[in-house]
Amino acid sequence: MRLGALTGHGESETVTGFAIDHRKVAPGTIFGAFEGARVNGEDFIPAAIASGAIAVVARPGAVVDGAVHIATDNPRACFAELAARYFAPFPATTVAVTGTNGKTSTVELTRQLWRMAGHHAASIGTLGVTTADDRVTTGLTTPDVVTFLSNVAGLGREGVTHLAFEASSHGLSQYRTEGLPVTAAAFTNLSRDHLDYHGDMANYLTAKLRLFAEVVRDDGVVVVWADDPNADPVIDLARARGLRLISVGTHGETLRLTGRTPTLLGQGLTIEAEGRTHQVNLPLIGAYQAANALTAAGLVIATGGDVAQTLAGLSRLAPVRGRLERAVITRSGAPVYVDYAHTHDALDAAIAALKPHVTGRLIVVFGAGGDRDAGKREPMGQAAASGADVVIVTDDNPRSEDPAAIRAAVLAGAPGAFEIGDRRAAIAHAVAIAGPEDIVLLAGKGHEQGQIVGDLVLPFDDVAVVRDCAA
């Protein structure tokens, strides 16, 4: 592709790729120079040009000498648009999911439902790039825009026709998932998280709303979990843009949840849709799992899925890695679940999911991450203390902070909780004290494979550790 055809600047140069890291620039690259919270990409423009960049996307005031300056007030958006034109085509049907909790489960359950309907489907998110026969871990909910677009284009070349991806608040505010056509967008919920980045809840919500205000196509569909208190702004945006709206939940109009009964290994759902009553045996436990499954069903219906067939498919869904995943049953007979819950409302939801299945005690092991929103630590302690019978506060990715100080902040909301800093020891203690009528919940890490301490990522997998402790 020629630079002139792509950007309207220059004629003869051939574009060979895109980069936002000057160390990845090769001859023919278009370089994106963005002002970030810690690093200013404009500082690396000379190095990028020296390495062969033929054009630089940057703000009008940036100094660009020796390459075409594509000047714009919003370099991130412009760069994403140009990169998308370069990497296209993409899978024909693409949907995005945003919200504080449930993104990973919803995109994966959407992929499974599409697969049941006969589509070649994939998902991108916290678990990585997932298809029916392969998984590549990226390590980020939303990778950088170049990696994201190249991955999506690669899936298209492999025959993927349907893609669901997570749209995080960071990714939306930094234009990391722009450019490709989004057929439908879903909202799961909103609660406190990432305020270390966004500053306050208003900015956090605004970042989420970009998906519905600007990203989803003008002829697209918006799927909303209507039971969340923050659903109204999403609904209002959808109506203001004239987008088709699919609302789900007990307050939903498209898929109305009228009954939910816990069963031994799942739950029975009664759903009203298109004037009919549908009975579904969902093989996932917990109210929030029902919410994720119904939101996924809404996305499949939004993209042409048959309502009855899609709802019937809910009974065949498989659990998502690290999302109320039953890891082991201890020698005493206590099941142990691993969940990614790392906010107070997610912890509340995981506890509420397990409570109906507990005849003895619910034992919860959790911690809070370092270098992240410190204001959520005490509420997490409160959530655990109010819902669990035994609370064990431990470490969870302390990063550069003092682990003891993090635990103290959590313990302020959970007086009387056990404090065992070493996570393996905490898990071992929970296994040791769990009886045959108890349930153990290991919260916070979910699918993660490491414990981040300082600059080190130490191998650590809750599932593997608890299986070892229970052996």
Disulfide bonds with the S-S distance in Angstrom:
none
